[in-house]
Amino acid sequence: MIKCDKSCALPLGVPVPDSGTFPEGVPGSLVVLPTNKTMSNNQPIANIFDNKPMLNINSFQMSCQSKTNPTVISASASATAAAMGVKMFVPAPCIPAVPSPWGSGSLSCKLCGFSLVTMDSTLTCTMGGTIKIINSSAQNTKVN
């Protein structure tokens, strides 16, 4: 399971007063294809390049609350204007934008020449979120 710190449990496109704090969104799944042919607990093991949006990293099924997401900025500005200056927030659909590989992969353990993803690994979304592993079927597998 993975989680983005900018995912929120608000309905899409519905303006709400901008309190700055919103309910957390639900975790998503890291999808690892069995192309590397290496398994742990009958699940494929991820390397740092298992980071492709909408292939390995799906939408978090909830809303993006990042204040740097252009869709959030635009919709929130329009809603604030319509509310006569009352600061409003409008969440946008979560569409992961992760152009770089997972950070903090294993320094000593590699798969197909690339570091393994570990529980300490993170991905940075260009919309301002940080995606991290919160639960893994391989978390009892020792990786140094």
Secondary structure in CASP SS format (residue, H / E / C, confidence):
PFRMAT SS
TARGET T0000
AUTHOR 0000-0000-0000
METHOD secondary structure of the structure
MODEL  1
M C 1.00
I E 1.00
K E 1.00
C E 1.00
D C 1.00
K C 1.00
S E 1.00
C E 1.00
A C 1.00
L C 1.00
P C 1.00
L C 1.00
G C 1.00
V C 1.00
P C 1.00
V E 1.00
P E 1.00
D C 1.00
S C 1.00
G C 1.00
T C 1.00
F C 1.00
P C 1.00
E E 1.00
G C 1.00
V C 1.00
P C 1.00
G E 1.00
S C 1.00
L E 1.00
V C 1.00
V C 1.00
L C 1.00
P H 1.00
T H 1.00
N H 1.00
K C 1.00
T C 1.00
M E 1.00
S E 1.00
N C 1.00
N C 1.00
Q E 1.00
P E 1.00
I C 1.00
A C 1.00
N E 1.00
I C 1.00
F C 1.00
D C 1.00
N C 1.00
K C 1.00
P E 1.00
M C 1.00
L C 1.00
N C 1.00
I E 1.00
N C 1.00
S C 1.00
F C 1.00
Q C 1.00
M C 1.00
S E 1.00
C E 1.00
Q C 1.00
S C 1.00
K C 1.00
T C 1.00
N C 1.00
P H 1.00
T H 1.00
V H 1.00
I H 1.00
S H 1.00
A H 1.00
S H 1.00
A H 1.00
S H 1.00
A H 1.00
T H 1.00
A H 1.00
A H 1.00
A C 1.00
M C 1.00
G C 1.00
V C 1.00
K C 1.00
M E 1.00
F E 1.00
V C 1.00
P C 1.00
A E 1.00
P E 1.00
C C 1.00
I C 1.00
P C 1.00
A C 1.00
V C 1.00
P C 1.00
S C 1.00
P C 1.00
W C 1.00
G E 1.00
S C 1.00
G C 1.00
S C 1.00
L C 1.00
S C 1.00
C C 1.00
K E 1.00
L E 1.00
C C 1.00
G C 1.00
F E 1.00
S E 1.00
L E 1.00
V C 1.00
T C 1.00
M C 1.00
D C 1.00
S C 1.00
T E 1.00
L E 1.00
T E 1.00
C C 1.00
T C 1.00
M C 1.00
G C 1.00
G C 1.00
T E 1.00
I E 1.00
K E 1.00
I E 1.00
I C 1.00
N C 1.00
S C 1.00
S C 1.00
A C 1.00
Q C 1.00
N C 1.00
T C 1.00
K C 1.00
V C 1.00
N C 1.00
END
